[in-house]
Amino acid sequence: MIGRCSSTATSVLCALGDEEPKRALALGLLKHRPWISTQVVNECSHVLRRKAGWPVRRVTATLSDILHLVRLTEVGIDDIRSAWALAERYGYSHYDSLIITAALRAGCATLYSEDLQHSQLIDGRLEIVNPFLTSTSP
């Protein structure tokens, strides 16, 4: 059982991709209804439009479907302030710090990310896990 977890844009994008076994693993994560932040939705929208070249309607429909599979937490000004402190403390970018902040606020114990430092413990309560490295992934 996963417990309370959060995913980054990479995890969501891998679920939409065609690269197996990453796709299967990422879809498995989505089955557990992870938390994602509005920052993740924004990053996915950007990547699908700019890098994948998807039309707006396809992005809208696909991400709307994803939103039915996850729990959403919105990023607000208090999260932005917390992200500034996290960025200074841990050295992550502002956008990654927003995702970490949202996961902490949602009470998550695990943040699935291919891009952040695997096994790092944030504030003694949120572990970053690269699901594509560990054999214990769901």
C-alpha positions in Angstrom: 0.0 0.0 0.0 1.4 3.4 -1.0 -0.2 5.6 1.7 -0.4 9.3 1.1 1.8 10.2 -1.9 2.3 12.9 -4.5 3.5 12.9 -8.0 5.4 15.3 -10.2 4.8 16.3 -13.8 7.3 13.6 -14.9 5.2 10.9 -13.4 2.0 12.1 -15.0 3.7 12.7 -18.4 5.2 9.2 -18.3 1.7 7.8 -17.8 0.7 9.6 -21.0 3.8 8.4 -23.0 4.5 5.3 -24.9 7.8 4.3 -23.3 7.3 1.0 -21.5 7.8 0.0 -18.7 7.7 3.7 -17.5 4.2 4.1 -18.8 2.9 1.0 -17.0 4.6 2.0 -13.7 3.3 5.6 -13.9 -0.2 4.4 -14.6 0.1 2.1 -11.6 0.9 5.2 -9.5 -2.2 7.0 -10.7 -4.4 4.1 -9.6 -3.5 5.0 -6.0 -5.0 8.5 -6.4 -1.9 10.5 -5.6 -2.0 14.1 -4.8 -0.8 16.5 -7.5 -0.6 20.2 -7.3 -1.8 22.8 -9.7 1.9 23.4 -10.4 2.1 19.8 -11.8 -1.0 20.5 -14.0 0.7 23.7 -15.3 3.9 21.9 -16.1 2.1 19.1 -17.9 0.1 21.6 -19.9 3.3 23.4 -20.9 5.2 20.2 -21.9 2.3 18.7 -23.8 1.7 21.9 -25.8 5.3 23.0 -26.4 7.4 19.9 -26.4 4.9 17.2 -27.6 3.0 19.6 -29.9 -0.4 18.6 -28.7 -3.3 20.8 -29.7 -5.1 22.7 -26.8 -8.2 20.5 -27.0 -6.2 17.3 -26.6 -4.3 18.7 -23.6 -7.5 19.9 -22.1 -9.3 16.6 -22.5 -6.4 14.5 -21.4 -5.5 16.5 -18.3 -9.2 16.7 -17.4 -9.3 12.9 -17.4 -6.1 12.8 -15.3 -7.7 15.1 -12.8 -10.4 12.5 -12.2 -7.7 10.0 -11.2 -5.9 12.2 -8.7 -6.5 14.4 -5.7 -5.7 18.0 -6.5 -4.1 20.6 -4.2 -4.0 24.2 -5.2 -0.8 26.3 -4.9 -1.4 29.6 -3.1 0.6 32.5 -1.8 1.5 30.7 1.5 2.9 27.8 -0.6 4.9 30.3 -2.7 6.5 31.7 0.5 7.2 28.2 1.8 8.7 27.2 -1.5 11.1 30.1 -1.3 12.3 28.8 2.1 12.6 25.2 0.7 14.5 26.4 -2.3 17.0 28.1 -0.1 17.3 25.2 2.3 17.5 22.3 -0.2 18.7 24.1 -3.4 15.7 23.0 -5.6 14.3 25.3 -8.3 11.3 27.4 -7.4 8.9 25.2 -9.4 10.2 22.0 -7.8 10.0 23.6 -4.4 6.3 24.5 -5.1 5.6 20.8 -5.8 7.5 19.8 -2.7 5.6 22.3 -0.6 2.2 21.2 -1.9 3.1 17.6 -1.1 4.1 18.5 2.5 0.9 20.5 3.0 -1.2 17.6 1.7 0.5 15.4 4.4 2.2 13.1 1.9 5.0 10.8 3.0 6.3 10.1 -0.5 6.9 12.3 -3.5 7.4 10.3 -6.7 9.8 12.1 -9.1 12.3 11.1 -11.7 13.9 14.5 -11.6 14.5 15.2 -7.9 17.1 13.6 -5.6 16.1 10.0 -5.0 15.9 9.0 -1.3 16.2 12.6 -0.1 14.1 13.2 3.0 12.5 16.7 3.1 11.8 18.2 6.5 12.1 14.8 8.1 8.7 13.6 6.7 8.6 13.6 2.9 10.8 11.1 1.0 11.5 11.7 -2.7 11.4 8.4 -4.6 12.3 7.8 -8.2 9.8 5.1 -9.0 11.8 4.1 -12.1 14.9 3.2 -10.0 13.4 1.2 -7.2 12.1 -2.3 -7.5 9.6 -1.7 -4.6 7.4 0.6 -6.8 3.8 -0.3 -7.2 
